[in-house]
Amino acid sequence: MCGRVIEPELVGTDEEHSETRIDPFGENPVIIPPRGPRRFNVAPTQDLLIIGGDPLRAMSARWWLVPSWHKGELRDWKATTFNARIEDAQNKPSFRNVWRRGRCLIPAGGYYEWTGEKGAKQPHAILPAGNENIVWFAGLASRWNDLLTCTILTRAASQDLAPMHPRMPVMLDLAEREAWLNGSDAVATLGQAPRVKHHQVARFGTRDDGPELIEPVTDDAI
């Protein structure tokens, strides 16, 4: 499950930081179109940064996939398609048309999970733990009319993350990013060992935002 995403920390290409870039393969940085301030609480139906296409380019996509064949208004699409199970997405009507030609990478600065009882849920920030300050989610993108939409692929959670939720985003290492974009069918092993860390954070509202959301807190400060 992945229901709230932290935007990635982008790197400026000059002293004025008038242009930003992101580099999924350590070779050819992708230029990012102008964006607003970094967001720390991105919800489904809001835009996410995605990397896809040939050649690779950065795009914004609405986080809640709508298949191209959907008829009617956007509000008429009721299926919960902001996440997709990687084990069976290729056979699901909502995702099978873009299983190969709609693959993308979704860079993120992390995401959140909640534990505890309803009414007293405790948020946890899951953040990159390796040399990169970005985690790369496997995604699928679909163009519905003129709107680009996307979903984040999920898999069974790793041993470390399972106590928070039985599912987690498919987080790709360097080799896996290339395999995913190239259409590999060996998806069962993708994202098995994500390099992430996690800690409790203060409870926050649906509209709250800012870097303080990912600051760790102790039990007695919550």
Protein Blocks (a to p, Z undefined) as FASTA:
>chain_A
ZZbdcddddddfbfnopaccddfkopaccdddddddddfbdcehiacdddedjddddddd
deddddfklgcjfklpmbdckbccfklmmmgmklmmmmmmmgccdddfbdcddedjehia
ccdddddfblbfcdcdddddddehjbccdddddddddfklmmmombdcddddfklmmmmm
nopablmlgoklccddddddddddfkbgcjklmpccdfklZZ
